[in-house]
Amino acid sequence: MTPAVDPDPPAVRVEHLTVVRGGVRAVDDVSFVVHGGSLVGLLGPSGCGKTTLMRSLVGTQIVARGVIELFGLPAGSRALRDRVGYVTQAPSVYTDLTVVENLRYFAAMLGHDGADADRVIAAVDLTARAGALVGRLSGGETARVSLATALLGDPRLLVLDEPTVGLDPLLRRDLWALFARLAAAGTTVVVSSHVMDEAERCQRLLLMREGKVVADESPGTLLARTGAADFESAFITLIEAGAR
């Protein structure tokens, strides 16, 4: 008998994922499911495995064991290329091209026109800098150009590795508002950060430490369960409880 196919699989399904890097379990037996239209914060200190987990989601990381599926397909599948947008910590755009030249180039690679490039430039508030060389932009502006490339074509899943690092508070607020709008429109957004205060902007939290997910719940549930006044205190409470 042919097994039944789920007509509406979750956006992300991870089961018992383990990744070994340099002899260390960078991701250690992690499992979780993310449904479509969610804004998920992947939070934890630097070096806890967030980037390795995100690389695994988009199929660029060799894994030791486990299952990773996006929309019912194995991570890294060719069919997922126009469904998944990925922003790394290091900007992945050309510094000798202008903002609009970068976006029109990447749009063409995806089979989209210049209007799509203009749309995403406006979405990250760079219209006034569209004609500027990327090499002459600030670090925060360059990060926004990378984010714009991930928005091309309206991907169903966005995987964003610390996209707000180094940005001023107003721009961070505006980007989180953009992430919330995208999620409300049906895009699944997974955002990593080591800034615990950003937890309050998420619908759901995955907190990591030393390769493990130590909490998977809503921000309100986390604060209520730990009795903490803020998310940094909640994280510390979880770690201390686990050490006992």
C-alpha positions as CSV (number, residue, x, y, z in Angstrom):
1,M,0.0,0.0,0.0
2,T,1.3,3.5,-0.9
3,P,1.8,5.6,2.2
4,A,-0.4,8.6,2.6
5,V,1.1,11.9,1.6
6,D,0.4,14.9,3.9
7,P,-1.4,17.5,1.8
8,D,-0.4,20.3,4.1
9,P,3.0,19.4,5.7
10,P,4.5,21.7,8.3
11,A,6.9,24.4,7.1
12,V,9.8,22.8,9.1
13,R,10.1,19.3,10.6
14,V,13.3,18.4,12.4
15,E,13.7,15.1,14.1
16,H,16.7,14.0,16.2
17,L,19.1,16.3,14.4
18,T,22.7,15.9,15.3
19,V,25.6,17.8,13.8
20,V,29.2,17.2,14.8
21,R,31.8,20.0,14.1
22,G,35.4,19.7,15.3
23,G,34.6,16.6,17.3
24,V,31.9,18.6,19.2
25,R,28.1,18.1,18.9
26,A,27.2,21.6,17.7
27,V,23.6,20.5,17.4
28,D,22.7,17.7,19.8
29,D,19.6,15.5,19.1
30,V,17.3,18.5,18.4
31,S,13.6,18.0,17.3
32,F,10.9,20.5,16.6
33,V,8.1,21.3,14.2
34,V,7.2,24.8,12.8
35,H,3.9,25.4,11.1
36,G,3.3,27.9,8.3
37,G,2.9,31.6,9.1
38,S,4.9,31.5,12.3
39,L,7.4,34.0,13.6
40,V,9.9,31.9,15.5
41,G,12.9,33.2,17.4
42,L,15.9,31.0,17.7
43,L,17.7,32.5,20.7
44,G,20.8,31.7,22.7
45,P,24.4,32.9,23.3
46,S,27.0,33.0,20.6
47,G,28.5,29.5,19.9
48,C,25.4,27.6,21.1
49,G,24.6,26.1,17.7
50,K,22.1,28.5,16.2
51,T,24.0,29.1,12.9
52,T,24.7,25.4,12.5
53,L,21.1,24.6,13.0
54,M,20.1,27.3,10.4
55,R,22.6,25.9,7.9
56,S,21.1,22.5,8.4
57,L,17.6,23.9,7.7
58,V,18.7,25.3,4.3
59,G,20.7,22.2,3.3
60,T,24.2,23.6,3.4
61,Q,25.4,21.7,6.5
62,I,26.6,18.1,6.7
63,V,24.6,16.3,9.4
64,A,25.5,13.3,11.4
65,R,22.0,12.0,11.8
66,G,18.4,13.1,11.9
67,V,15.6,14.2,9.5
68,I,15.1,17.8,8.2
69,E,12.1,18.5,6.0
70,L,10.8,21.8,4.6
71,F,7.2,21.7,3.3
72,G,7.5,17.9,3.2
73,L,10.7,17.9,1.2
74,P,14.3,17.1,2.3
75,A,16.2,20.2,3.2
76,G,18.4,21.3,0.3
77,S,16.1,19.9,-2.4
78,R,16.1,21.6,-5.8
79,A,12.4,22.2,-5.5
80,L,12.9,24.3,-2.4
81,R,15.2,26.9,-4.0
82,D,12.4,29.4,-4.8
83,R,10.6,28.7,-1.6
84,V,13.3,29.4,0.9
85,G,15.1,32.7,1.6
86,Y,18.3,32.6,3.7
87,V,20.4,35.4,5.1
88,T,23.8,34.6,6.6
89,Q,25.6,36.7,9.2
90,A,28.1,37.8,6.6
91,P,26.6,39.9,3.8
92,S,26.4,37.9,0.5
93,V,26.1,40.8,-2.0
94,Y,28.5,42.5,-4.4
95,T,30.3,45.5,-3.0
96,D,31.2,46.9,-6.4
97,L,27.6,47.1,-7.5
98,T,24.9,49.5,-6.4
99,V,22.0,48.4,-4.2
100,V,19.6,48.3,-7.1
101,E,22.1,46.5,-9.4
102,N,22.5,43.8,-6.8
103,L,18.8,43.3,-6.4
104,R,18.1,43.3,-10.1
105,Y,20.8,40.8,-10.7
106,F,19.5,38.4,-8.1
107,A,16.0,39.0,-9.2
108,A,17.0,38.0,-12.8
109,M,18.7,34.9,-11.4
110,L,15.3,33.9,-9.9
111,G,13.4,34.8,-13.0
112,H,11.8,38.0,-11.6
113,D,11.7,41.5,-13.0
114,G,13.0,44.8,-11.8
115,A,9.7,45.6,-10.1
116,D,10.4,42.8,-7.6
117,A,13.8,44.3,-6.9
118,D,12.2,47.8,-6.3
119,R,9.6,46.2,-4.0
120,V,12.2,44.5,-1.7
121,I,14.4,47.6,-1.6
122,A,11.4,49.6,-0.3
123,A,10.6,46.8,2.1
124,V,14.0,47.2,3.9
125,D,13.8,51.0,3.7
126,L,16.7,51.5,1.2
127,T,14.9,53.3,-1.6
128,A,16.9,56.5,-0.9
129,R,20.2,54.5,-1.1
130,A,19.2,52.4,-4.2
131,G,21.9,54.1,-6.4
132,A,24.7,53.8,-3.8
133,L,27.6,51.3,-4.1
134,V,27.2,48.6,-1.5
135,G,30.9,49.0,-0.6
136,R,30.1,52.5,0.6
137,L,27.2,51.6,2.8
138,S,27.2,51.2,6.5
139,G,27.3,47.8,8.0
140,G,23.6,48.0,8.9
141,E,22.7,49.1,5.4
142,T,24.7,46.3,3.9
143,A,22.9,43.8,6.1
144,R,19.6,45.2,4.8
145,V,20.7,44.6,1.2
146,S,21.3,40.9,2.1
147,L,17.9,40.8,3.7
148,A,16.3,42.3,0.6
149,T,17.8,39.5,-1.6
150,A,16.1,36.9,0.6
151,L,12.8,38.6,0.1
152,L,12.8,38.3,-3.6
153,G,10.0,36.3,-5.0
154,D,8.0,36.1,-1.8
155,P,9.6,32.9,-0.3
156,R,7.4,30.7,1.9
157,L,10.2,30.3,4.5
158,L,12.7,32.9,5.6
159,V,15.8,31.7,7.6
160,L,17.5,34.8,9.0
161,D,20.8,34.5,10.9
162,E,21.1,37.5,13.3
163,P,19.7,40.0,10.8
164,T,19.4,42.8,13.4
165,V,22.9,42.7,14.8
166,G,24.5,46.1,14.8
167,L,21.4,48.0,13.7
168,D,20.0,51.0,15.5
169,P,16.9,50.5,17.7
170,L,14.5,52.2,15.3
171,L,15.6,50.1,12.4
172,R,15.5,46.9,14.5
173,R,11.9,47.8,15.5
174,D,11.0,48.4,11.8
175,L,12.5,45.1,10.7
176,W,10.7,43.1,13.4
177,A,7.5,44.8,12.3
178,L,8.3,43.6,8.7
179,F,8.9,40.1,10.0
180,A,5.5,40.1,11.8
181,R,3.8,41.3,8.7
182,L,5.4,38.6,6.6
183,A,4.3,35.9,9.1
184,A,0.8,37.3,9.2
185,A,0.7,37.0,5.4
186,G,1.6,33.3,5.6
187,T,5.4,33.3,5.4
188,T,7.2,31.3,8.0
189,V,10.0,33.3,9.5
190,V,12.8,31.8,11.6
191,V,15.1,34.5,13.1
192,S,18.2,33.9,15.2
193,S,19.5,36.4,17.8
194,H,21.7,36.4,20.9
195,V,19.8,39.4,22.2
196,M,17.3,38.0,24.7
197,D,15.1,41.2,24.6
198,E,14.1,40.3,21.1
199,A,12.2,37.3,22.4
200,E,9.2,39.4,23.1
201,R,8.8,40.1,19.4
202,C,8.4,36.5,18.5
203,Q,5.3,34.3,18.5
204,R,7.4,31.3,19.6
205,L,10.8,30.7,21.0
206,L,13.4,28.0,20.6
207,L,16.1,28.7,23.2
208,M,19.4,26.9,22.6
209,R,22.4,26.2,24.8
210,E,25.4,24.0,24.0
211,G,23.7,22.5,21.0
212,K,20.4,21.6,22.7
213,V,17.0,23.2,22.6
214,V,16.3,24.0,26.3
215,A,12.9,25.6,25.7
216,D,10.2,25.5,23.0
217,E,7.2,27.7,23.8
218,S,5.6,31.1,23.5
219,P,7.3,34.1,25.2
220,G,4.4,34.5,27.6
221,T,4.5,30.8,28.6
222,L,8.2,31.0,29.2
223,L,8.0,34.0,31.5
224,A,5.0,32.4,33.4
225,R,6.7,29.0,33.8
226,T,10.0,30.5,35.1
227,G,8.5,33.3,37.1
228,A,11.1,35.6,35.6
229,A,10.6,39.3,34.9
230,D,12.5,39.3,31.6
231,F,13.8,36.9,29.1
232,E,17.4,37.0,30.1
233,S,16.4,36.0,33.7
234,A,14.1,33.3,32.3
235,F,17.0,31.8,30.3
236,I,19.3,31.9,33.3
237,T,16.6,30.2,35.4
238,L,16.3,27.4,32.9
239,I,20.0,26.8,32.8
240,E,20.3,26.8,36.5
241,A,17.4,24.4,36.9
242,G,18.9,22.1,34.4
243,A,22.3,22.1,36.2
244,R,20.7,20.9,39.5
